[in-house]
Amino acid sequence: MKEALGFFITSIVAIILYKPLIKFFKKVEFGQYIREEGPDLHNYKTGTPTAGGILFLLLPLIFAIFSHAGYLEWICVFSLLIFGGIGLADDLISILRKNATGLRTWQKISLQVVGSVVLLHMLKSYTRQFVPIYGGEFDLGRWGYVLAITALVGASNAVNLTDGVDGLAGWNFLVSMGGLVVFSAIHSRPIPSTVLILMATVLGFLWYNSHPAKLFMGDTGSLALGGVLATYAIINGGLLYLPIFGLVFVVETLSVIIQVLSFKIRKKRVFLMSPLHHHFELLQWPEEKIVARFVIVSLVASMVALSM
């Protein structure tokens, strides 16, 4: 009951806070620059306030400070600050340069790897993970370290790639994280309150991010959400289940890899444009339809994961 009330209050607070934040971002011209290689359909989005994900970092942090949060709550907050901080730097550079290019790819990935290593050293234990189908726990040993870093960097970038249609990344994050919360309950693992605060904040953000969006989360938000999604999967023993809970994010990332490899090897494109949501946009799917269908896929994937 206490958690439900906190979730409700945080959602309302986020909705209230985002309104003046949008006005402030417009005033200081803190707007989004659309990539030239993106669909022409997105040109009207240029100038829309971005970096709305800043509250994804601040509200859980404020909660953790004033609620005497425990170890797991702070791990999730540190994850948000590490990956969200990288995203914020990317957004700021993009805005200062007045184009869509922020941090270079190698710079971003290098910072994510360093951030992942720092985060894993904060964790007391993370190698024991539940195994799909088998159901029980298994100690991954050194492979756990490699898989954890791969998950943190991969999930962070995957959510970032998915953030290309109004509401798409936010709603799919809520479904994936919601699935992991249920996973924790099933396996009697603690559920960090900061995770619930974050989910409530994202829900408040989606009030303004639904099509046509009045605010974007930016890399500040997408990198933070991906990082904390992987972090929570690691600490609750669901690392090996993460690709299933986050199936949409995995498919979006694979679509980019397939497109790049196909073009380099065969000089042909598999999709009209990647990531995958752009392919459907060019097939004249409305953004609302893309979001709805991707969320349905995410829901089904999460139910499959919970049944394994």
C-alpha positions in Angstrom: 0.0 0.0 0.0 2.8 2.4 0.9 4.6 1.6 -2.4 1.4 2.2 -4.4 0.8 5.5 -2.7 4.4 6.6 -3.4 4.1 5.5 -7.0 0.9 7.6 -7.4 2.3 10.7 -5.7 5.6 10.5 -7.7 3.7 10.3 -11.0 1.6 13.4 -10.1 4.8 15.2 -9.0 6.5 14.4 -12.3 3.6 15.6 -14.3 3.6 18.8 -12.4 7.3 19.4 -12.6 7.6 18.6 -16.3 5.3 21.5 -17.3 7.7 24.3 -16.0 10.7 22.3 -17.2 9.3 22.3 -20.8 8.8 26.1 -20.6 12.3 26.6 -19.3 13.9 24.4 -22.0 12.0 26.3 -24.6 13.2 29.6 -23.1 16.9 28.6 -23.2 16.4 26.9 -26.6 17.3 23.5 -25.1 15.9 21.7 -28.2 16.4 18.5 -30.1 18.3 18.5 -33.4 17.2 15.7 -35.8 19.7 13.6 -37.5 20.0 14.3 -41.2 19.9 10.5 -42.0 16.6 10.1 -40.1 13.2 10.0 -41.8 12.0 13.3 -43.4 8.8 12.7 -41.4 10.7 13.8 -38.3 11.7 17.3 -39.5 8.9 18.9 -37.6 10.3 17.6 -34.3 13.4 19.9 -34.6 13.5 22.3 -31.6 11.3 20.2 -29.4 12.7 20.4 -25.8 15.0 17.5 -25.0 16.9 16.0 -22.1 13.6 15.5 -20.2 15.3 12.4 -18.7 17.0 14.7 -16.2 14.1 14.1 -13.8 14.8 10.3 -14.2 18.0 11.1 -12.3 16.8 13.7 -9.9 13.6 12.3 -8.4 15.1 8.9 -7.5 18.2 10.7 -6.1 16.1 13.0 -4.0 14.0 10.1 -2.7 17.1 8.1 -1.8 18.6 11.0 0.1 15.5 11.8 2.2 14.2 8.2 2.7 17.4 6.8 4.2 17.6 4.4 1.2 19.4 1.1 1.5 22.3 -0.5 -0.5 20.2 -1.7 -3.5 18.3 1.6 -3.8 21.6 3.5 -4.0 23.1 1.1 -6.6 20.1 1.9 -8.9 20.6 5.6 -8.3 24.3 5.4 -9.0 23.5 3.5 -12.2 21.1 6.3 -13.3 23.7 9.0 -12.5 26.5 7.2 -14.3 24.7 6.4 -17.5 22.4 9.4 -17.4 25.5 11.6 -16.9 27.0 10.2 -20.1 23.8 10.9 -21.9 23.6 14.5 -20.5 27.1 15.2 -21.7 26.0 13.9 -25.1 22.9 16.1 -25.1 24.8 19.2 -24.0 27.4 18.8 -26.7 24.7 18.3 -29.4 22.9 21.5 -28.3 26.1 23.6 -28.1 27.2 22.4 -31.6 23.6 23.0 -32.9 23.5 19.6 -34.6 22.6 16.0 -33.7 26.2 14.9 -33.2 27.2 14.7 -29.6 29.8 12.4 -28.2 31.5 10.2 -30.8 30.6 6.6 -30.7 34.0 5.4 -29.3 33.8 8.1 -26.6 30.3 7.1 -25.5 31.1 3.4 -25.4 34.4 3.9 -23.6 32.6 6.0 -20.9 29.9 3.3 -20.7 32.5 0.5 -20.2 34.3 2.5 -17.5 31.0 3.3 -15.8 30.0 -0.4 -16.0 33.2 -1.4 -14.3 32.8 1.2 -11.6 29.2 0.0 -11.0 30.1 -3.7 -10.8 32.8 -2.9 -8.2 30.1 -1.4 -6.1 28.1 -4.6 -6.2 28.7 -7.1 -3.4 27.6 -10.1 -5.6 26.3 -10.5 -9.1 27.6 -13.8 -10.6 24.8 -15.9 -9.2 21.9 -15.7 -11.8 18.7 -17.6 -12.5 18.8 -19.7 -15.7 15.8 -19.7 -18.1 14.0 -23.0 -18.3 16.3 -24.5 -15.7 14.8 -22.1 -13.2 17.4 -22.4 -10.5 20.4 -20.2 -9.7 23.8 -20.8 -11.3 27.1 -19.2 -10.5 28.5 -17.7 -13.8 31.9 -17.1 -12.3 34.1 -14.9 -14.4 31.6 -15.1 -17.3 29.2 -13.2 -15.0 31.5 -10.2 -15.1 31.8 -10.2 -18.9 28.0 -10.7 -19.3 27.2 -8.0 -16.8 29.4 -5.4 -18.6 28.0 -6.5 -22.0 24.4 -6.1 -20.6 25.0 -2.7 -19.1 26.6 -1.2 -22.3 24.3 -3.1 -24.6 21.0 -2.2 -22.8 22.0 1.4 -22.4 22.6 1.7 -26.2 19.6 -0.4 -27.1 17.2 1.9 -25.3 18.9 4.8 -26.9 18.4 3.3 -30.4 14.7 2.6 -29.6 14.1 6.2 -28.6 13.1 7.4 -32.1 9.3 7.5 -32.0 7.2 9.4 -29.5 6.5 7.2 -26.4 8.3 4.1 -27.8 11.3 3.9 -25.5 9.3 5.0 -22.4 6.4 2.6 -22.7 8.7 -0.4 -23.6 10.9 0.4 -20.6 7.9 0.4 -18.3 6.8 -3.0 -19.6 10.3 -4.5 -19.4 11.1 -3.1 -15.9 7.6 -4.1 -14.8 8.3 -7.6 -15.8 11.6 -7.6 -13.8 9.7 -6.3 -10.8 7.3 -9.2 -11.0 10.3 -11.5 -11.5 11.8 -10.2 -8.3 8.5 -10.9 -6.4 8.3 -14.4 -7.8 11.8 -15.2 -6.7 11.4 -13.4 -3.3 14.1 -10.8 -4.3 13.9 -7.3 -2.8 12.4 -4.5 -5.0 14.4 -1.3 -4.6 12.0 1.6 -4.0 14.1 3.8 -6.3 13.1 1.5 -9.2 9.4 2.2 -8.5 10.1 5.9 -8.1 11.9 5.9 -11.5 9.0 4.0 -13.2 6.5 6.6 -11.8 8.7 9.4 -13.1 8.8 7.8 -16.5 5.0 7.5 -16.4 4.8 11.2 -15.7 7.2 12.0 -18.5 5.0 10.0 -21.0 2.2 12.4 -20.2 4.1 14.9 -22.4 6.0 12.4 -24.6 2.9 10.9 -26.2 2.5 11.8 -29.9 2.9 14.6 -30.8 5.6 14.9 -28.1 6.1 18.1 -26.3 9.3 16.8 -24.7 12.0 14.2 -25.5 14.0 12.2 -22.9 17.2 12.7 -24.9 20.3 10.6 -24.4 20.1 11.7 -20.7 17.0 9.6 -20.3 17.5 6.8 -22.7 21.1 5.9 -21.6 19.9 6.1 -18.0 16.9 3.8 -18.5 18.9 1.2 -20.4 21.7 1.3 -17.7 19.3 0.9 -14.8 17.3 -1.8 -16.6 20.4 -3.9 -16.9 21.6 -3.0 -13.4 18.3 -4.2 -11.9 18.4 -7.4 -13.9 21.9 -8.1 -12.6 21.0 -7.5 -8.9 17.8 -9.5 -8.9 19.3 -12.5 -10.7 17.6 -11.9 -14.0 20.6 -11.1 -16.1 20.1 -14.1 -18.4 16.4 -13.2 -18.7 17.1 -9.6 -19.7 17.2 -10.3 -23.5 13.6 -11.7 -23.2 12.2 -9.0 -21.0 13.9 -6.4 -23.3 13.1 -8.2 -26.5 12.0 -5.0 -28.3 15.3 -3.3 -27.4 17.2 -6.3 -28.6 15.4 -6.5 -31.9 15.9 -2.8 -32.5 19.6 -3.1 -32.0 19.8 -6.2 -34.2 18.1 -4.4 -37.0 20.9 -1.8 -37.0 23.6 -4.4 -36.9 21.9 -6.4 -39.7 21.4 -3.3 -41.8 25.1 -2.1 -41.5 26.5 -5.6 -42.1 24.2 -6.2 -45.1 25.1 -2.9 -46.7 28.9 -3.4 -46.2 28.9 -7.0 -47.4 26.1 -7.1 -50.0 25.7 -3.3 -50.8 22.0 -3.9 -50.1 19.7 -2.8 -47.3 17.5 -5.3 -45.5 15.2 -2.6 -44.1 14.0 0.6 -45.6 15.7 2.3 -42.6 17.1 1.2 -39.3 16.4 1.0 -36.4 13.4 -1.1 -37.1 10.8 1.5 -36.0 11.9 3.8 -38.9 11.3 0.9 -41.3 7.6 0.8 -40.3 7.4 4.6 -40.4 8.5 4.5 -44.0 5.8 1.9 -44.6 3.4 4.6 -43.5 2.6 3.2 -40.1 1.4 6.0 -37.7 3.7 6.5 -34.7 0.8 5.5 -32.4 0.5 2.1 -34.2 4.2 1.4 -34.0 4.2 2.1 -30.2 1.1 0.1 -29.6 2.3 -3.0 -31.5 5.9 -2.9 -30.1 4.5 -2.6 -26.6 2.3 -5.7 -27.3 5.4 -7.6 -28.3 7.1 -6.4 -25.2 4.2 -7.6 -23.0 4.1 -11.0 -24.6 7.9 -11.3 -24.3 7.7 -10.4 -20.6 5.0 -13.0 -20.0 7.1 -15.6 -21.8 10.1 -14.7 -19.6 8.0 -15.0 -16.4 6.8 -18.4 -17.4 10.3 -19.8 -17.9 
